[in-house]
Amino acid sequence: MTVQNQPTTFSFQAEIKQLLRLMVHSLYSNREIFLRELISNASDANDKLRFEALAAPDLLADQPELAIQISLDPAAGTLTVSDSGIGMSADEIVAQLGTIAHSGTAEFLGKLTGESRHDAELIGQFGVGFYSVFIVADQVEVSSRRAGLGAAEGVRWVSDGEGEYTVEKIDKPDRGTQVTLTLKDDAREFLDPLTLEHLIHKYSDHIAFPVRLRKPGDGESGAEAVNQGKALWTRPRAEIGDEEYLEFYRHTAHDFAAPLTWSHNRVEGKREYTSLLYVPSAAPFDLWNREAPKGVKLYVQRVFISDQATQFLPLYLRFVRGIVDASDLSLNVSRELLQQDPNVAAIKSALTKRVLEMLDRLAQDEPGKYATFWKEFGAVLKEGIAEDPGNRDKIAGLLRFNSTRSDGLAQDRSLKDYVDSAPADQDQIYFLIGESPTAARGSPHLEALRDRGTEVLLLSDRIDEWLMQYLREFAGKKLKDVSRDAPESPAEGEIAAAGTEPKERKQLLKRIKRVLRDSIDEVRISRRLKESPACLVFKEEEIGFQMRELLKAAGHDAPASVPSLELNDAHPLVTRLAAETQEPKFELLARLLFDQALLLEGQPLEDPAAFVRRVNTLLAEPDPAAQGAA
Ligand code: ADP
């Protein structure tokens, strides 16, 4: 693209127009945040230049100081924020201020409802950044010069936020970016030096560069730094107030909503590093994109290195935000080197433990917040059971389940809760995996256990079957899937003791097996059923329904596994079946029994039309009771 010496007009990307309108509306009551966004961008720009200057010190030569300046002109009604950072070239300014790079923008916009509070939260998560200037300004002018380019290669970008902007070439004597807002009439409060000073304090105390405020009467040298100019994490914990930690979070995570908890630690000795890690209170819209993890911000000796250092935490903790400042890494670490550096591996392992401890503390001290955490990120944390054998016990302690003792569908039971409240002689922890929370609750497999008052954990996330293969034990007790074979199979003696006569029963089982031979492995009498006539049971090590779907979705062939059919011989339908002498009728009933069992597992029927025909045949039969009366 060629930028001219006169203004050329461009149109915003359609999504931006929509976002601008919604934002001005929904963030109106929060509008001071524009200042945070501008200071934050200026600080990032300074960080980026300092990083580039590691390899090219000349970039800093003519203007060594990295600072931020805010100035006021009440007469003109303007407020200006300038930095001496990396700046933008003409191409960059068009790309960065004219389009939204976020891949999920359209999807995100679809979630906005027009209800201010709800939208404000979402927009906060999304990160409105620069565009928030249009909440308070009629016109915004950005002048910038990329570090390394000459004075004649400056660029000016101007917009009123209505849909278009202009770009032109300018002379800009100094490096960096200057953003000037012509404030709306109802936003003139931001021209009041006291108000402004207060806000700058609030939004820049954690920033590592001096932020100076130049008021109308100040001379050339008059402006004084309002903030300490020290990176927040380098200061002692005792000196930092919660509000500062929160502000720093908003700056680093680009998230409006307060985090649930955080942990700030300095490690000294063999390896020196500082970490400040936060647990957000809401999942970002791209949490499930395992290919684009965000990672933490990496600094080396306070020099910004990378926005998205993914090497410092495992994938299953990808929701954690914050920074790591390591002293022992080389300043020109590349991504590849980071991967191999033994220091990085050691820090990763320590940070992983730190996060798990932070979550454990949250669970103990603030169960309400932990419940929020679990709702937002539980399914991600779970992946750690499979991915991180070394921390499996710790992660297992953090899991929460819905169970037959839960309040409705709440995931409010831990494995420890289970073990603590189970009878001392119960040596297994029972669980069941269902297609959905409701399907799990209604599963026939629970009937006998429910009668006995035994608690069963109810799982229904799509990865749960896969996951539970890795979680075999907790606190010395084995985890046992109640829908599986083995310990629950009836002992021979017990079969003989109950219900129909053994010989008739054998006959019945054989007849059913003959009808259903293509769909099932064995037919037997069940001990787990009380109300339902039948259910399906896999062997202990076989692949179940959920795992089969998961494999199929991933394009793999699932190994064959055929369930067995268990019957409740106290059920009238089973009794009727046993007494049925007509073969076609017997077959119809047997198939219905199997279809029902499949439905109860939340599984689709192979031939739904045949099922409907069978049911209708039965429904159309004359009522035997009515016949008797006639
Ligand atoms: P974010 O900061 O979340 O990326 P913004 O909308 O605030 O989103 O900014 C968009 C992009 O514009 C930034 O990523 C950056 O590349 C560029 N930018 C904004 N302000 C500045 C600045 N002061 N100096 C250099 N680049 C900037």
Residues whose N, C-alpha, C, O or C-beta is under 5 A from the ligand:
A	BS01	ADP	N41 A42 A45 G87 M88 Q96 G127 V128 G129 F130 Y131 T177
